[in-house]
Amino acid sequence: MQRRVVITGLGPITAFGVGIEPLWEAMVEGRCAIKRIEKFDPEGFDCKVAAELGRDLFNVRDVVPRSYRKATKVMCRDTELAVGAAVAAVADAGLNGNGEGERAIPPQRLGCHIGAGLICADVDELAAALWTSRGESGDFDLKHWGHTGMTNLTPLWMLKYLPNMPACHVTIMHDCRGPSNTITCCEASSGLSIGESMRVIERGAADACLSGGTESKVNPMSMLRQSFAGRLAPTSSDQDPTTVVRPFDPGASGTVTGEGGGVIIVEAAEIAEQRGREPYAEIAGLASTQSYCPDTIGLDLEPDGTGIADAMELAMQQAGVSPDDIDAVVPLGLSIPSVDRAEAAAIKRVLGSRAAEVPLVTIVPNTGNCNAGAGAVAVAVAANALKTQTLPARLNTEAVAGLDAAACPSRDAELKWILVSQVSQGGQNVSLVLKRF
């Protein structure tokens, strides 16, 4: 008999701040964190806006133990976000101990699965080293770079940008000695990581896991890649940045990147009961699939959304629910026309005649696309919606044929089952069915 798996702690980290409270408050109030980029001069980019997490809201040195602060020097931005999210999730789940110095979960029974993206090196760090490899003409000399220039990179440079570093630092800080892994599948990364944690707990290899993902693409190189792929919305200086992202809207022109993601605590239901913790929700179903991408440059998905729909249906089948049971859907909702088209087709196929009446919960208009962290944010929002019996507000989107996706205020709702669906730039799909506990 498989163990039931529940969510006992939420640690989203977004441009609104750290933890579920600032994110949930902003979404209920219908606020948007997207504004002109401040980390670098975006003037050369068609898209000049993003959702950035300000230093006034988060500084990694403030959340790590004093004994671990030296390690922050080799943390890239993505790792910093994961560390902050994990601290919030652990506190929210009450995993700091039982007040007598003992661990709430033994280290050998605590796992960690944190998704990551294509982590970009800091441009200033690279430029400082590249500058030393100029030839006599003043131009960059590749031979000199290969021979001596690379030695001018900062110490431990490679360790700062490996994709498993977010999970590495989190496991060290929280003494997670159970199963650990890193999944790198673009926007599906954190959803797949949560799924990995679920399976680990189901088969008895761990009692709880820190799970999720984080990423920041507010970086010139990341922005350049996203621009070349045609995913970012063009913006002008006189445009209101809070209205740019319009999921499923016929007038959508692209997405906006955001910093963030999250870590959630996934736990065996009987362990949570022993600890006296009331879960946010139960993870009742999970499935993943791969979509065919006919365009291998921008990686546009198959327009009929077959792969996405397959993941949704398999997750619902595992949870033992039908389309009539689903009370809300949390899609990725990027505002990229090709992706929106595939997601909309999948939702309509899965929900049938109910597609127009089941409310969608859109998040990217508030936080930007958190990429590898998007699924963790989606699961955190869905879990809190089940706990509070509230649907947050939706932004920007006009009426959409066949979908309940138009802008509206937050409202009370009877919620028992929420379907979370995340799709990725590479075509990986993951769906989770959350049940009110």
Secondary structure, 3 states (H helix, E strand, C coil): CCCCEEEEEEEEEECCEECHHHHHHHHHHCCCCCEECCCCCCCCCCCCEEECCCCCCCCHHHCCCHHHHHHHHHCCHHHHHHHHHHHHHHHHHCCCCCCCCCCCCCHHHEEEEEECCCCCCCHHHHHHHHHHHECCCCCECHHHHHHCHHHHCCCCHHHHHCCCHHHHHHHHHHCCCCCEECCCCHHHHHHHHHHHHHHHHHCCCCCEEEEEEEECCCCHHHHHHHHHCCCECCCCCCCCHHHCCCCCCCCCCCECEECEEEEEEEEEHHHHHHHCCCCCEEEEEEEEEECCCCCCCCCCCCCCCHHHHHHHHHHHHHHCCCHHHCCEEECCCCCCHHHHHHHHHHHHHHHHHHCCCCEECCCHHHHCECHHHHHHHHHHHHHHHHHHCEECCECCCCCECCEECCCECCEECCCCEEEEEEECCCCEEEEEEEEEC
